[in-house]
């Protein structure tokens, strides 16, 4: 049974929390738009609180317990006020006020949400410590995030000022420690398991998970495939297991950036084994971070083999050679 908190009690608690952060000068600057700001944020907070109570079994449906004791809820609570303030240039010093509110949410919850980030209705941030939501993020309705989730840029320093963070559709669920990097789009009703690294668009209704050394993305309606693995030995890369049909194959680094200066050429293939030779191509050699992963995409699924044994050593050895450059093309496994 879900117990709703009374609106007056919620208003009193919100005012108490805001009063701890905002100075008298801040309140004076907010007065011209305070009624609109308050009513809009209050409605969203009420929906967030109810969604949390309904979807988190540990709360036993008690919204007042979440409001009073759940630190992660403070991050979204402060964001509901910070976001409209950030986007209202009629408020003097609006960006600084919004940043102070966002910082209060960060200090009280351990989750950092930039006030410019757009977050849809009925948002739940459960066990949110360590979660980061970047400035240009866009999040749809009814999304649910756990702790340590990064919705960040693909670079570290010197990123451009434009769109550089992910966009999530509606009803997206993201497990602890997942990293979504860059201006990618995640479709509606996508489920992302803990510890996944996502750097490409994900269509609606997919489930993404890491199983041992596999990161697997597949259409939610498709059956699970069996074992798939890779290793490098004697100067060749070997792919073994249930090989997916018609899949493009590429090498990516720890940040899931393609190593386009390398080309995989298929030498032989049978039902459960394919052998590839590795050559330099005309791409630009980057300062890639280890580990080196093998990425397969197509046929309704997306698979990343994490750090196949021997692959990084083979690539490091090849990087030191001066072999002629070859024209690279995407490799397609036979269907």
BELCORGI-V88989 format. One record per pair of residues at least 12 apart in sequence whose C-alpha atoms are under 10 Angstrom apart, sorted by the first residue. I is the first residue (numbers start at 0). J is the second residue. D is the distance in Angstrom with one decimal. If there is no record, write none. Layout:
i	j	d
I	J	D
I	J	D
This chain:
i	j	d
0	52	9.6
0	53	8.6
0	59	7.5
0	60	6.0
0	61	8.4
1	49	8.1
1	50	9.9
1	52	6.6
1	53	6.4
1	58	9.3
1	59	7.3
1	60	4.1
1	61	6.1
1	62	7.7
2	49	8.5
2	52	8.1
2	53	9.3
2	59	8.9
2	60	5.9
2	61	5.3
2	62	6.3
2	63	8.2
3	45	8.9
3	48	8.6
3	49	6.8
3	52	8.6
3	60	8.3
3	61	7.2
3	62	5.9
3	63	7.8
4	45	8.4
4	48	8.8
4	49	8.5
4	61	8.2
4	62	5.9
4	63	5.9
4	64	9.6
4	66	9.1
5	45	9.6
5	62	9.7
5	63	9.1
6	41	8.7
6	42	9.4
6	45	8.1
8	63	9.1
9	41	8.2
9	44	9.0
9	45	7.9
9	48	10.0
9	62	9.9
9	63	8.6
9	66	8.3
10	37	9.2
10	38	9.9
10	41	7.4
10	45	9.8
12	66	8.3
12	67	8.5
13	37	9.7
13	40	10.0
13	41	8.3
13	44	9.3
13	66	9.3
13	73	10.0
13	76	8.3
13	77	9.0
14	37	9.7
16	73	9.1
16	76	9.4
16	77	8.7
16	100	9.9
16	103	9.4
17	76	9.8
17	77	8.0
17	80	9.1
17	100	7.9
17	103	9.2
19	100	9.9
19	103	9.1
20	77	9.9
20	96	9.3
20	99	7.2
20	100	6.7
20	101	10.0
20	102	9.4
20	103	6.9
20	104	9.9
21	96	7.6
21	97	9.9
21	99	7.8
21	100	7.7
21	103	9.9
22	96	9.4
25	90	9.5
25	91	8.8
25	92	8.4
25	93	9.0
25	95	9.6
25	96	6.9
26	96	9.7
27	90	9.8
27	91	9.6
28	89	9.3
28	90	6.1
28	91	6.0
28	92	8.0
28	93	8.4
28	96	9.4
29	84	8.5
29	89	9.4
29	90	6.4
29	91	8.2
29	92	9.8
29	93	8.7
29	96	9.4
30	90	9.0
31	89	8.9
31	90	8.1
32	84	9.4
32	87	9.3
32	89	8.8
32	90	8.0
33	84	9.9
35	83	9.9
36	79	9.3
36	80	7.2
36	81	9.8
36	82	10.0
36	83	7.1
36	84	7.9
37	79	9.6
37	80	7.7
39	79	8.5
39	80	8.7
39	83	9.0
40	76	8.4
40	77	9.3
40	78	9.0
40	79	5.3
40	80	5.7
40	81	9.2
40	82	9.3
40	83	8.4
41	76	9.1
41	79	8.1
41	80	8.6
42	79	9.5
42	120	9.6
43	75	9.7
43	76	8.8
43	79	7.0
43	80	9.6
43	119	9.0
43	120	6.4
43	121	7.3
43	122	9.0
44	66	9.9
44	72	9.4
44	75	7.9
44	76	6.1
44	77	9.2
44	78	9.5
44	79	6.8
44	80	9.3
44	120	8.8
44	121	8.2
44	122	9.1
45	62	9.3
45	76	9.5
45	120	10.0
45	121	8.6
46	120	7.0
46	121	5.2
46	122	8.2
46	123	9.9
46	141	10.0
47	62	9.8
47	72	8.6
47	75	8.2
47	76	8.4
47	79	9.8
47	119	9.7
47	120	6.9
47	121	4.3
47	122	5.4
47	123	6.4
47	124	9.3
47	141	8.9
48	60	9.9
48	61	9.4
48	62	6.1
48	63	8.7
48	65	7.4
48	66	7.4
48	72	8.0
48	75	9.8
48	76	9.0
48	121	7.7
48	122	8.6
48	123	8.1
49	61	8.8
49	62	6.4
49	63	9.9
49	65	9.5
49	121	7.7
49	122	9.8
49	123	9.6
50	62	9.1
50	120	9.3
50	121	5.5
50	122	7.2
50	123	6.9
50	141	8.0
50	142	9.9
50	143	9.6
51	65	7.8
51	66	10.0
51	72	8.7
51	121	7.9
51	122	7.8
51	123	5.6
51	124	8.2
51	125	8.0
51	143	9.0
52	64	9.0
52	65	7.4
52	66	9.9
52	123	9.4
54	123	8.5
54	125	9.8
54	143	9.0
55	123	9.0
55	125	8.0
69	107	9.7
69	108	8.3
69	125	8.7
69	126	8.5
69	127	9.7
70	104	8.7
70	105	9.6
70	106	9.5
70	107	6.1
70	108	4.6
70	109	8.1
70	110	9.3
70	124	9.9
70	125	9.2
70	126	8.2
70	127	8.1
70	128	8.6
71	104	8.4
71	105	9.0
71	107	7.8
71	108	4.8
71	109	7.4
71	110	7.0
71	123	8.9
71	124	6.2
71	125	6.2
71	126	6.0
71	127	5.0
71	128	6.9
71	130	9.6
71	145	9.5
71	146	9.0
72	104	8.6
72	107	9.3
72	108	7.4
72	110	9.6
72	122	9.8
72	123	7.8
72	124	6.6
72	125	7.6
72	126	8.9
72	127	8.2
73	101	9.7
73	103	8.4
73	104	5.4
73	105	8.2
73	106	9.3
73	107	6.6
73	108	6.1
73	109	9.6
73	110	9.1
73	124	9.5
73	127	9.9
74	100	9.1
74	101	7.2
74	102	8.7
74	103	7.8
74	104	4.1
74	105	6.1
74	106	8.6
74	107	7.3
74	108	5.9
74	109	8.1
74	110	6.3
74	111	7.3
74	112	7.1
74	124	8.2
74	127	8.4
74	128	9.8
75	101	8.8
75	104	7.3
75	105	9.6
75	108	9.4
75	110	9.1
75	111	9.5
75	112	7.9
75	118	9.0
75	122	8.0
75	123	8.1
75	124	7.4
75	127	9.9
76	100	9.5
76	101	9.3
76	104	7.6
77	97	8.9
77	98	10.0
77	99	9.4
77	100	5.7
77	101	6.0
77	102	8.7
77	103	7.3
77	104	5.6
77	105	9.1
77	112	9.4
77	114	9.0
78	97	8.3
78	98	9.5
78	100	7.2
78	101	5.9
78	102	9.5
78	103	9.6
78	104	7.4
78	105	9.9
78	111	9.7
78	112	7.1
78	113	8.0
78	114	6.1
78	115	9.0
78	116	8.8
78	117	9.5
78	118	8.9
79	100	9.6
79	101	9.4
79	114	8.6
79	117	9.7
79	118	8.6
80	96	9.9
80	97	7.6
80	100	7.6
80	101	8.8
80	114	8.7
81	93	9.0
81	94	8.6
81	95	9.7
81	96	7.5
81	97	4.3
81	98	7.1
81	99	8.3
81	100	5.8
81	101	6.3
81	102	9.8
81	104	9.8
81	112	9.8
81	113	8.8
81	114	5.4
81	115	8.2
81	116	9.9
82	94	9.4
82	97	6.8
82	98	9.3
82	100	9.3
82	101	8.7
82	112	9.7
82	113	8.3
82	114	4.7
82	115	5.7
82	116	7.2
82	117	7.5
82	118	9.0
83	97	8.4
83	114	8.3
83	115	8.4
83	117	9.7
84	96	7.4
84	97	5.8
84	98	9.5
84	100	9.7
84	114	8.4
84	115	9.3
85	97	5.4
85	98	8.0
85	113	9.7
85	114	6.3
85	115	6.3
85	116	9.8
86	114	8.8
86	115	7.3
94	114	8.5
94	115	9.3
96	114	10.0
97	113	9.0
97	114	6.2
97	115	8.8
98	112	9.7
98	113	7.7
98	114	6.6
98	115	9.4
99	114	9.5
100	114	8.3
101	113	6.7
101	114	6.1
101	115	9.9
102	114	9.3
105	128	8.9
105	129	9.3
105	130	9.6
105	131	9.5
107	128	9.7
108	126	8.9
108	127	7.0
108	128	6.2
108	129	8.7
108	130	9.5
109	126	9.5
109	127	6.9
109	128	4.5
109	129	5.6
109	130	7.4
109	131	9.1
109	146	9.3
109	147	9.5
110	124	8.9
110	126	9.3
110	127	5.7
110	128	5.1
110	129	5.2
110	130	4.8
110	131	6.0
110	132	8.3
110	146	8.2
110	147	8.3
110	148	9.3
111	127	9.1
111	128	8.7
111	129	7.4
111	130	6.3
111	131	4.8
111	132	6.3
111	133	8.2
111	149	9.7
112	130	8.1
112	131	6.0
112	132	4.8
112	133	6.5
112	134	7.7
112	136	9.5
112	150	9.7
113	131	8.3
113	132	6.3
113	133	5.6
113	134	5.0
113	135	8.4
113	136	8.7
114	132	9.4
114	133	8.9
114	134	7.0
114	135	9.7
115	132	9.8
115	133	8.3
115	134	5.3
115	135	6.8
115	136	8.2
115	137	9.4
116	132	7.1
116	133	6.4
116	134	4.9
116	135	5.5
116	136	5.0
116	137	6.2
116	138	8.1
116	164	9.4
117	132	9.6
117	133	9.7
117	134	8.4
117	135	7.6
117	136	6.2
117	137	4.7
117	138	6.0
117	139	8.3
117	166	9.3
118	132	9.7
118	136	8.0
118	137	6.1
118	138	4.6
118	139	6.3
118	140	7.5
118	141	9.7
118	142	9.0
118	166	10.0
118	167	9.3
119	137	8.1
119	138	5.6
119	139	4.6
119	140	4.3
119	141	7.2
119	142	7.9
119	167	9.7
119	168	9.3
119	169	8.2
120	138	9.0
120	139	7.3
120	140	4.8
120	141	6.2
120	142	8.3
120	169	9.5
121	139	9.3
121	140	6.2
121	141	5.0
121	142	7.3
121	143	8.9
121	170	9.8
122	138	8.8
122	139	8.5
122	140	6.7
122	141	5.4
122	142	5.3
122	143	6.2
122	144	8.4
122	170	9.4
123	140	9.9
123	141	7.6
123	142	6.4
123	143	4.8
123	144	6.3
123	145	8.5
123	172	9.6
124	142	8.6
124	143	6.1
124	144	5.0
124	145	5.9
124	146	7.8
124	148	9.9
124	173	9.9
125	143	7.4
125	144	6.1
125	145	4.9
125	146	6.7
125	174	9.9
125	175	9.6
126	144	8.4
126	145	5.5
126	146	5.0
126	147	8.6
126	175	8.7
127	144	7.4
127	145	5.5
127	146	4.1
127	147	6.7
127	148	8.0
127	175	8.7
128	145	8.3
128	146	5.1
128	147	6.1
128	148	8.8
128	175	9.7
129	145	9.3
129	146	5.9
129	147	4.3
129	148	7.0
129	149	8.2
129	175	9.4
129	176	8.6
130	144	8.4
130	145	7.6
130	146	5.4
130	147	4.3
130	148	4.5
130	149	5.7
130	150	8.1
130	175	8.7
130	176	8.2
130	177	9.4
130	178	9.7
131	146	9.2
131	147	7.4
131	148	6.3
131	149	4.9
131	150	6.0
131	151	7.2
131	178	9.6
132	148	8.1
132	149	6.4
132	150	4.9
132	151	6.6
132	152	9.9
132	164	8.4
132	165	9.1
132	179	9.9
133	149	8.2
133	150	6.0
133	151	5.4
133	152	7.6
133	163	8.5
133	164	6.2
133	165	8.4
133	180	9.9
134	150	9.4
134	151	8.6
134	152	9.5
134	160	9.7
134	161	9.8
134	162	8.7
134	163	8.4
134	164	7.3
134	165	9.9
135	150	9.5
135	151	8.9
135	152	9.2
135	160	9.2
135	161	7.8
135	162	5.7
135	163	6.3
135	164	5.3
135	165	7.6
135	166	8.4
135	181	10.0
135	182	8.5
136	150	7.1
136	151	8.0
136	152	9.5
136	162	8.1
136	163	7.9
136	164	5.0
136	165	5.3
136	166	5.7
136	167	8.0
136	181	9.6
136	182	8.3
136	183	9.8
137	150	9.7
137	162	10.0
137	164	8.0
137	165	6.7
137	166	4.6
137	167	6.1
137	168	8.3
137	182	9.9
137	184	9.4
138	165	8.3
138	166	5.9
138	167	4.7
138	168	6.3
138	169	7.5
138	170	9.6
138	171	8.7
138	185	9.5
139	166	8.0
139	167	5.7
139	168	4.8
139	169	4.5
139	170	7.3
139	171	7.9
139	185	9.9
139	186	9.7
139	187	8.4
140	167	9.0
140	168	7.4
140	169	4.7
140	170	6.3
140	171	8.4
140	187	9.5
141	168	9.2
141	169	5.9
141	170	4.8
141	171	7.3
141	172	8.9
141	188	9.5
142	167	8.3
142	168	8.2
142	169	6.2
142	170	4.7
142	171	4.8
142	172	5.9
142	173	8.3
142	187	9.5
142	188	8.8
142	189	9.7
143	169	9.8
143	170	7.4
143	171	6.4
143	172	4.8
143	173	6.5
143	174	8.6
143	190	9.7
144	171	8.2
144	172	5.9
144	173	4.9
144	174	6.4
144	175	7.6
144	176	10.0
144	177	9.5
144	191	9.7
145	172	8.4
145	173	6.4
145	174	5.4
145	175	5.0
145	176	8.0
145	177	8.9
145	193	8.8
146	173	9.1
146	174	7.5
146	175	4.8
146	176	6.5
146	177	8.8
146	193	9.5
147	174	8.5
147	175	5.4
147	176	4.5
147	177	7.0
147	178	8.4
147	193	9.3
147	194	9.1
148	173	7.4
148	174	7.3
148	175	5.8
148	176	4.9
148	177	5.0
148	178	5.9
148	179	7.9
148	193	8.7
148	194	8.6
148	195	9.7
149	164	9.8
149	165	9.7
149	173	9.9
149	175	9.3
149	176	7.3
149	177	6.4
149	178	4.7
149	179	6.0
149	180	7.6
149	196	9.5
150	163	9.8
150	164	6.4
150	165	6.1
150	166	8.9
150	167	9.6
150	177	8.6
150	178	6.3
150	179	5.0
150	180	6.1
150	181	8.1
150	182	9.6
150	183	10.0
150	197	9.7
151	163	7.6
151	164	5.3
151	165	7.0
151	178	7.5
151	179	6.3
151	180	4.9
151	181	6.3
151	182	8.6
152	164	5.1
152	165	7.9
152	178	9.9
152	179	8.2
152	180	5.0
152	181	4.4
152	182	7.2
152	183	9.6
152	198	9.6
153	165	9.7
153	178	10.0
153	179	8.5
153	180	4.8
153	181	4.4
153	182	8.0
153	183	9.7
153	198	7.6
153	254	7.7
153	255	9.3
153	256	9.1
154	180	8.3
154	181	7.8
154	254	8.9
161	182	9.4
162	181	8.4
162	182	6.1
162	183	9.7
163	180	8.2
163	181	5.2
163	182	4.6
163	183	8.3
164	179	8.2
164	180	6.5
164	181	4.8
164	182	4.5
164	183	7.0
164	184	9.2
165	179	6.6
165	180	6.5
165	181	5.8
165	182	4.7
165	183	4.8
165	184	6.0
165	185	7.5
165	197	9.7
165	198	9.1
165	199	9.6
165	200	9.1
166	179	9.5
166	181	9.2
166	182	6.9
166	183	6.2
166	184	4.8
166	185	6.1
166	186	8.6
166	200	9.4
167	179	10.0
167	183	8.5
167	184	6.1
167	185	4.8
167	186	6.4
167	187	7.4
167	188	9.5
167	189	8.9
167	200	10.0
167	201	9.6
168	184	7.7
168	185	5.8
168	186	4.9
168	187	4.5
168	188	7.4
168	189	8.2
168	202	9.7
168	203	8.2
169	185	9.1
169	186	7.4
169	187	4.7
169	188	6.3
169	189	8.5
169	203	9.4
170	186	9.0
170	187	5.9
170	188	4.7
170	189	7.1
170	190	8.7
170	203	10.0
170	204	9.7
171	185	7.9
171	186	7.7
171	187	6.1
171	188	5.0
171	189	4.9
171	190	6.0
171	191	7.9
171	203	9.2
171	204	9.1
171	205	9.9
172	187	9.7
172	188	7.5
172	189	6.4
172	190	4.9
172	191	6.1
172	192	8.2
172	206	9.6
173	189	8.3
173	190	6.2
173	191	4.8
173	192	6.2
173	193	7.1
173	194	9.5
173	195	9.2
173	207	9.6
174	190	8.2
174	191	6.0
174	192	4.8
174	193	4.1
174	194	7.3
174	195	8.3
174	208	9.6
175	191	9.2
175	192	7.5
175	193	4.7
175	194	6.5
175	195	9.0
176	192	8.8
176	193	5.5
176	194	4.7
176	195	7.4
176	196	8.9
177	191	7.5
177	192	7.2
177	193	5.3
177	194	4.3
177	195	4.7
177	196	6.0
177	197	7.9
177	208	9.9
178	191	9.7
178	193	9.0
178	194	7.1
178	195	6.3
178	196	4.8
178	197	6.1
178	198	8.4
179	191	9.8
179	195	8.1
179	196	6.0
179	197	4.7
179	198	6.1
179	199	8.6
179	200	9.9
180	196	7.8
180	197	6.3
180	198	5.2
180	199	8.3
180	254	8.8
180	255	9.5
181	197	8.8
181	198	6.3
181	199	8.2
181	200	9.7
182	198	8.5
182	199	8.7
182	200	8.8
183	197	8.5
183	198	6.7
183	199	5.8
183	200	5.1
183	201	8.0
184	198	9.4
184	199	7.6
184	200	4.8
184	201	6.4
184	202	8.0
184	203	9.7
185	197	9.4
185	199	8.6
185	200	5.8
185	201	4.8
185	202	6.3
185	203	7.0
185	204	9.6
185	205	9.3
186	200	8.0
186	201	6.0
186	202	4.8
186	203	3.9
186	204	7.1
186	205	8.1
187	201	9.3
187	202	7.6
187	203	4.7
187	204	6.3
187	205	8.7
188	202	9.2
188	203	5.9
188	204	5.0
188	205	7.3
188	206	8.8
188	219	9.7
189	201	7.9
189	202	7.7
189	203	5.8
189	204	4.9
189	205	5.0
189	206	5.9
189	207	8.0
189	218	9.6
189	219	8.7
190	203	9.4
190	204	7.6
190	205	6.4
190	206	4.7
190	207	6.3
190	208	8.5
190	216	9.8
190	219	9.1
191	205	8.3
191	206	5.9
191	207	4.8
191	208	6.3
191	209	9.3
191	216	8.9
192	206	7.7
192	207	5.9
192	208	4.8
192	209	7.1
192	210	9.9
192	214	9.7
192	215	10.0
193	207	9.1
193	208	7.2
193	209	7.6
194	208	8.1
194	209	7.1
194	214	9.3
195	207	7.3
195	208	6.4
195	209	6.2
195	210	9.9
195	213	9.9
195	214	6.9
195	215	9.0
195	216	9.9
195	303	10.0
196	208	9.5
196	209	9.2
196	214	8.2
196	253	9.4
196	254	8.3
196	255	7.9
196	303	9.5
197	214	9.6
197	216	9.8
197	254	9.4
197	255	8.1
198	254	8.2
198	255	6.6
198	256	8.3
199	255	9.2
199	301	9.8
201	216	8.3
201	217	9.5
201	218	9.7
201	300	9.9
201	301	9.2
202	216	9.8
202	217	9.5
202	218	8.2
202	299	9.8
203	218	8.3
203	219	8.8
204	217	9.0
204	218	6.5
204	219	5.6
204	220	8.2
205	217	5.8
205	218	4.7
205	219	4.8
205	220	8.3
205	221	9.5
205	299	9.4
205	300	8.8
206	218	6.8
206	219	5.8
206	220	9.5
206	300	9.6
207	219	9.2
207	300	9.3
207	301	8.6
207	302	9.2
208	302	9.5
209	302	9.3
209	303	8.8
209	304	9.4
209	305	9.2
210	226	10.0
210	304	9.6
210	305	9.9
211	304	9.2
211	305	8.5
212	227	9.2
212	228	7.8
212	229	9.4
212	292	9.6
212	303	8.1
212	304	5.7
212	305	4.9
212	306	7.3
212	307	7.7
213	226	9.2
213	227	7.8
213	228	7.8
213	229	9.9
213	292	9.8
213	293	9.6
213	294	9.8
213	302	6.7
213	303	5.7
213	304	4.7
213	305	6.0
213	306	9.4
213	307	9.7
214	294	9.1
214	301	8.0
214	302	5.5
214	303	4.8
214	304	6.3
214	305	7.2
215	294	9.8
215	295	9.4
215	296	9.8
215	300	7.1
215	301	5.7
215	302	4.4
215	303	6.4
215	304	8.5
216	296	8.9
216	297	9.9
216	299	8.2
216	300	5.1
216	301	4.5
216	302	6.0
216	303	8.6
217	296	9.7
217	297	9.3
217	298	8.7
217	299	5.7
217	300	3.8
217	301	6.1
217	302	8.3
218	298	9.3
218	299	5.6
218	300	6.3
218	301	9.2
219	299	9.3
219	300	9.5
220	299	9.6
221	299	7.9
221	300	8.8
224	240	9.7
224	241	7.2
224	242	9.2
224	243	8.6
224	300	9.9
225	240	7.4
225	241	6.1
225	242	9.2
226	239	8.2
226	240	5.3
226	241	6.1
226	242	8.8
226	271	10.0
227	239	5.9
227	240	4.4
227	241	5.8
227	242	6.9
227	243	8.9
227	271	9.0
227	272	9.8
227	302	9.2
227	304	8.3
228	240	6.3
228	241	8.9
228	242	9.2
228	272	9.7
228	293	9.6
228	303	9.8
228	304	6.8
228	305	9.3
228	307	7.6
228	308	9.8
229	272	9.5
229	273	9.5
229	274	9.8
229	292	9.6
229	293	8.0
229	304	7.1
229	305	9.1
229	306	8.9
229	307	5.5
229	308	7.4
229	309	9.4
229	310	8.7
230	274	10.0
230	293	9.7
230	304	9.6
230	306	8.7
230	307	4.9
230	308	4.9
230	309	6.0
230	310	6.4
230	311	9.9
231	274	9.4
231	275	9.3
231	276	9.7
231	307	7.2
231	308	6.2
231	309	4.7
231	310	5.0
231	311	8.6
231	312	8.6
231	313	7.1
231	314	9.7
232	308	8.5
232	309	6.5
232	310	8.1
232	312	9.8
232	313	8.2
233	309	9.5
233	313	8.9
234	275	9.2
234	276	7.1
234	277	7.7
234	309	9.4
234	310	9.3
234	312	9.9
234	313	6.6
234	314	9.5
234	316	9.6
234	317	9.3
235	263	9.5
235	264	9.8
235	265	9.8
235	266	9.3
235	274	6.7
235	275	5.7
235	276	5.0
235	277	6.8
235	309	9.6
235	310	8.9
235	313	8.3
236	263	8.3
236	264	9.5
236	265	9.2
236	266	9.9
236	273	8.4
236	274	5.9
236	275	5.1
236	276	6.3
236	277	7.4
236	293	9.9
236	307	9.2
236	308	9.8
236	309	8.7
236	310	7.2
236	313	8.8
237	265	9.7
237	267	9.8
237	268	9.7
237	272	7.0
237	273	5.8
237	274	4.7
237	275	6.3
237	276	8.9
237	307	9.5
237	310	9.7
238	268	9.1
238	271	8.0
238	272	5.6
238	273	5.2
238	274	6.5
238	275	8.2
238	293	9.6
238	304	9.9
238	307	9.7
239	268	9.8
239	269	9.6
239	270	8.9
239	271	5.4
239	272	4.5
239	273	6.6
239	274	8.8
240	270	8.3
240	271	4.9
240	272	6.6
240	273	9.3
241	270	7.5
241	271	5.7
241	272	8.4
242	268	9.8
242	269	9.3
242	270	7.3
242	271	6.3
242	272	7.5
242	273	8.3
242	295	10.0
242	332	8.3
242	333	9.4
242	334	9.3
243	271	9.9
243	295	8.6
243	296	9.0
243	297	8.2
243	298	7.2
243	299	9.6
243	300	8.7
243	301	9.9
243	302	9.5
243	332	7.8
243	333	8.9
243	334	7.8
244	296	9.9
244	297	8.0
244	298	6.6
244	331	8.5
244	332	6.2
244	333	6.1
244	334	4.2
245	295	9.6
245	296	8.6
245	297	6.6
245	298	6.5
245	330	9.1
245	331	5.6
245	332	5.0
245	333	5.5
245	334	4.9
246	294	9.5
246	295	5.9
246	296	5.3
246	297	4.7
246	298	6.5
246	299	9.5
246	300	9.0
246	301	8.9
246	302	9.7
246	329	9.4
246	330	7.8
246	331	5.4
246	332	5.5
246	333	8.0
246	334	8.3
247	294	8.1
247	295	5.6
247	296	5.4
247	297	6.5
247	298	9.5
247	301	9.7
247	328	9.8
247	329	6.0
247	330	5.3
247	331	4.8
247	332	6.8
248	262	9.6
248	263	7.8
248	264	9.9
248	293	7.2
248	294	5.8
248	295	4.7
248	296	6.8
248	297	9.3
248	302	9.6
248	303	9.8
248	329	6.8
248	330	5.5
248	331	6.8
248	332	7.9
249	261	8.7
249	262	7.9
249	263	7.4
249	292	8.6
249	293	6.0
249	294	5.3
249	295	6.6
249	296	8.8
249	303	9.6
249	328	9.9
249	329	7.4
249	330	7.6
249	331	10.0
250	262	8.5
250	263	8.4
250	291	7.0
250	292	5.9
250	293	4.8
250	294	6.0
250	295	8.9
250	303	9.4
250	304	9.7
250	310	9.7
250	314	10.0
251	287	8.7
251	288	9.5
251	289	9.5
251	290	8.8
251	291	5.9
251	292	5.2
251	293	6.2
251	294	6.7
251	303	8.9
251	304	9.8
251	305	9.6
251	306	9.8
252	285	9.8
252	286	9.5
252	287	5.8
252	288	5.8
252	289	6.1
252	290	6.1
252	291	4.5
252	292	5.9
252	293	8.6
252	294	9.8
252	305	9.6
252	306	9.1
252	311	9.5
253	287	7.5
253	288	5.4
253	289	5.4
253	290	5.2
253	291	6.0
253	292	7.1
253	305	8.9
253	306	8.8
254	287	8.2
254	288	7.1
254	289	8.7
254	290	9.0
254	291	9.2
254	292	9.6
255	287	9.5
255	288	9.4
255	290	9.7
255	291	8.5
255	292	7.7
255	293	9.4
255	294	8.7
255	303	9.2
256	285	9.4
256	287	8.0
256	288	9.3
256	291	9.7
256	292	9.7
257	282	9.9
257	285	9.5
257	287	9.2
257	291	9.7
257	292	9.4
257	293	9.6
257	294	8.9
258	280	9.8
258	282	7.9
258	283	8.3
258	284	7.3
258	285	7.5
258	286	9.7
258	287	7.9
258	291	9.0
258	292	9.8
259	279	8.9
259	280	7.3
259	281	7.8
259	282	4.9
259	283	6.8
259	284	7.5
259	285	8.9
259	327	7.9
259	328	9.5
259	329	9.9
260	278	8.6
260	279	5.8
260	280	4.9
260	281	5.7
260	282	3.8
260	283	5.4
260	284	5.4
260	285	8.2
260	318	9.6
260	324	8.8
260	325	9.2
260	326	9.7
260	327	8.1
261	277	6.8
261	278	5.7
261	279	4.6
261	280	5.2
261	281	8.0
261	282	7.2
261	283	9.2
261	284	8.4
261	314	8.6
261	317	9.2
261	318	9.2
261	324	9.2
261	325	8.8
261	326	9.7
261	327	7.6
262	275	9.5
262	276	8.2
262	277	5.8
262	278	5.2
262	279	6.0
262	280	5.8
262	281	9.1
262	282	9.2
262	324	9.7
262	325	7.9
262	326	8.3
262	327	5.6
262	328	7.4
262	329	8.3
262	330	8.4
263	275	5.9
263	276	5.8
263	277	4.9
263	278	6.6
263	279	8.9
263	280	9.4
263	327	8.3
263	328	8.8
263	329	8.4
263	330	6.9
264	276	5.2
264	277	6.4
264	278	7.7
264	327	9.2
264	328	9.3
264	329	9.4
264	330	7.1
264	331	9.7
265	277	9.0
265	330	7.8
265	331	9.0
265	332	8.3
268	332	8.7
268	333	8.6
269	333	9.7
273	332	8.7
277	313	8.7
277	314	8.2
277	317	8.2
278	314	9.4
278	317	7.8
278	318	9.7
278	322	7.9
278	323	8.7
278	324	7.8
278	325	7.2
278	326	9.7
278	327	9.0
279	314	9.8
279	317	7.8
279	318	8.2
279	320	9.2
279	321	8.8
279	322	6.9
279	323	7.2
279	324	5.4
279	325	6.1
279	326	8.6
279	327	8.3
280	322	9.5
280	323	8.2
280	324	4.8
280	325	4.4
280	326	5.5
280	327	5.4
280	328	9.1
281	323	9.5
281	324	5.8
281	325	6.2
281	326	6.0
281	327	6.8
282	324	9.0
282	325	9.4
282	326	8.8
282	327	8.0
284	318	8.7
289	306	8.3
289	311	7.3
290	305	7.6
290	306	5.4
290	307	8.7
290	310	8.9
290	311	6.6
290	312	10.0
291	304	9.2
291	305	7.3
291	306	5.4
291	307	7.7
291	308	9.7
291	309	9.8
291	310	6.9
291	311	5.6
291	312	9.4
291	314	8.5
292	304	5.6
292	305	4.9
292	306	4.9
292	307	6.6
292	308	9.9
292	310	8.1
292	311	8.4
293	305	6.7
293	306	7.5
293	307	7.4
293	310	8.9
295	330	9.7
295	331	9.5
295	332	9.6
296	331	9.7
297	331	9.5
298	334	9.6
